[in-house]
Amino acid sequence: MDKSLVSIVVPTYNCLEYIDECMRSLLNQSYENIEIVMCDDCSTDGTREKLQEYASDSRVKILYNEKNMRQAYTRNKCLEACGGQYIMMQDADDVAELNRVEKLLESFEDGIDFVSSGCYWFDEKGRYRDWIFDNVYPVKKNLLWGIPHVHAATMFRAECLKTVGGYRTGKHLARAEDYDMIMNLYAAGYKGKNIPDLLYGYRVDRDALERRTFSTRIDECFIRAHGFKANKILWPVGWLYIFKPILAHVVHWGDNLKRKRRA
């Protein structure tokens, strides 16, 4: 297996309660040639101070933003400090299975620039959902329905992230910079792969969809328009998929209304 250095990007913001669990899952990986690049985005709950406990570990690099810049900017700052030939994403409140790095790295093949695994959702009550993409080798048309990879569960060849400039920043990208970046990779000619292994634990409460606002859905419409155009899938039917987030919001609102009436 490739013994290249793998850089793990971990942006942090007000995650004091979870950071130790996250770091244990990374520092104890079966694949040992890793570095963990962390950047705190002006946390106010003690996360910034907590990171100093890991500063003595030679595998850990710790950066700080001077003001709150949100996740895309923070990830980009981490990317600039990465020295690995491969870069793996990890959110600070999530966990990695101990063979995650090893399994992703061995799943690369010629012509594949990034590999995503499946993941499981969990909260304080335990695991409650598995998320696996059946499409092993997505193509551009798969972008129409939505992001075809679990972004947080992905490892990239460093060169492809550098070529597209990492993540685009902007207020309207705050909730979907991952979808935007994946579309930019496909537009640049890079290709991804999905494996079914559940290697990533995604911490999300069971009411997460309730917090999706209409303005967030509108932002995703603009992101879709930009990405579809860049990938040359806007016409003839791509423009219809631009409005999928609005339709999803209406359907979700209707379902909630029905539940309230039955209650």
N, C-alpha and C positions, 0 to 999 in steps of 0.2 A: 504494500500500500504506500501511496505517496506520503512522505514524511515532511512535507512543507509546513511552514509556520502558518497557523490559522489565527487570525485576529477576530476577537469577539467584541462586537460593539454593544455597549450597554448605556443608553441614555437614562438618567435618573431625575425624578422630580417627585418629592414628597412620598417616598416609598420606604420610609424608615422601618415600617412594620414587616416588610417583606424582603428587604435587601439581603439579609443573612441567608435565607433559604435559597434565594437566587444564586448567590455567590458560592454556596456549598455545592450546588448542582453543577457549577462551571469549573471550580477549582479541583473537583474530584473526577473530571472526565477521564475515560479510559485512554484517550489520545492525549499525550502529554505535551506536545510541541504547540502550545497556545500562548497567546497574550490576550488580556482582557483590557479593553480601552473604554473607560467610563468617563462620562461628562455630566456633571450636575447642573441643572438648569435653574439655579437659585431656589433651591428647596427652602422651606420655612419650618420643617418639622424635625430637623436634626439629621436629615439624610447626609447633608454636606459634611458634618462632623463625623458621622458614622463611616464614611468612605475612608477616612484617615486610618481606620483600623486595618485596612487592607494595603496601605501604602508601602509597608515593608516587604510585601511579596513582590519579587522581581518580575512576576508574570503580569502585574497589574499596573496600568497607567491611569492616573486620575487627572482629569481636566475640570475646569469650572467656567461657566459663563458669568460675565459681569452683570448681566441683567437677564430676565426671563425671555428666552428667544423661541420657545416651543420646540417640538420634537424634531422636525425636519432639519432645522439649523443645527441642533445639538448632535444629531446623527452625522451630519456633514463634518462637524468639527472633529468628531471621533474618527471619521474616515481619513481625514488629513493626517492623523497621528498613527494610523495603522501601518505596520510593516510587513504583514503577512501576504502570501500569495493568494490566500483565500480569506474571505471575510464572512463571518456568520453574525446574524442578528439575534438579539435577545432583549426582551423588555424586562425592566428591573423588578417587576412584581410577578414575573412568570418563572417557570422552572424548566430545566433541561434534563432529560433522561441521561444517565451517566455514559451511555455509548453514543450520544447524539453526534458529536464531532466526528467520531470514527465512522459511523454509519453513513453520514452525509458525504464525507470525503471519499469513501470507497464507492459511492454511487455515481461519481462523475464518470463521464466517458467522452470520447472524441466528439466535438461538435456541440457539447452541452456546456453552457456557461454558468448556470446556477441550478441548484437542486433544493427542492422543498420537501419536507416530510409532512405526514399527517400530524394532527395534534388532538389533544383532549381538553375539554373545557372543565374547569373546576371552580368551586367557591368554598366558603367556610363549611358547607355541608358535604363536600366531596365532589367526585367526578360525576358529570351528568350528561355529557355529550361528546361524541367522537366526530372529528371533522377530517375527512379524507377525500381528496380529489381522485376520481377514477381515471381521468385523462392523464396518461403518463407523459405524453409529449404534446402539450398544448400548442396551438398555432394561433395566428393573429385573429381569426374569426372567433375564437373562444373568448377574446377580450370583450366582445359585445355584451355578453351576459353579465360579466363581472370579473373581478380579479381571479385568474385561474390557478393561483398558488396561495398557500398560507405564508404571507410575507414574513412574519416574525419567526417562522420555522425554516427559514431559507439560508443557505450558504452560497456565496457568489465567488466567482473568480474576481480578484481585485481589479484586474484591468478593465472589466466591463463596467464596473461602478465608476471608475475614474473617467472612462470615455464619455459617459452620459452626464458627468458632473454631479453624481450623487442624487440628492433629492431636491426638487424645486421647492422654493419657499414662497409663502404668501398666505394671507388670512384664509382664502377660500380653499386652500390645500390642507388645512389643519387636520381634517378628519379622514382624508383619503390620499395623503402623500405617497402611501405605499402602492396603491392602484396606479397612480400617476407615474411613479418611477418604473414599475413593471412594464407599463405601456411604452415608456421611453426606451427601455431595453429592447423590447421586440421591434420597435421602430428602427433601432440602430442595427438590427440584424442578429441580435443575440437570441439564444434559445434556452428554454428551461425544461426541467424534468420534475415530475412528482413521484415520490415513493410512498407506499402505504403505511410504513412504520410510524407508530405514534410516539414520536421522539420529543415532543414539546408539550408542556403543560401551560395552557392559556388561562390565566385567572380572570374570570369575568362573571359578574353576578347574573342571575337568571332573568333579571328585568332590564338588561342592557338595551334591548331594542326600544324600550319605552322612552329612552333619552335621545333618540334620533329626532332632531328638530326638522321642521320644514326647510329652514334656511340651509341646514346641512345637506339636505337632499338637492336643493338648488345648486349648491356648490359642486356636488358630484356631477350634475348635468354638464357644467362647464368643463370639468375635468375630463369627462367622457368625450365631449366634442373635440377638445384638444388632442386627446390620445387617439381617437378614431381617425382624425384627419392625418395625424403623423404616421399612422399605420396603413393609410390608404384603404380604410374599411368604412368610411363614412357613407359612401354611396354604393349601391342604391338603397339598402335597407338600414344601414348603420344609424342614420339620423333618427329612426324610430326608437332605437335602443338608448339614445341620449336621454329620453324622458322616462326610462324605466324607474329611476329613483322616486319620481313624483307618483307614478302609478303604485309603487310599493307603499308609499306613505299613505295614499288614499285607501288602499286595501287594508293596511294595518289599522288606520283610524276607524274604518268601517267595522272591522272585527272587534275592536275595543268597545265601540258603541253597542254592538249586539250583546256583548258580554255584560255590559252595564244594565241593559234593559232586562236581561234574564235574571240578574241578581236581585 
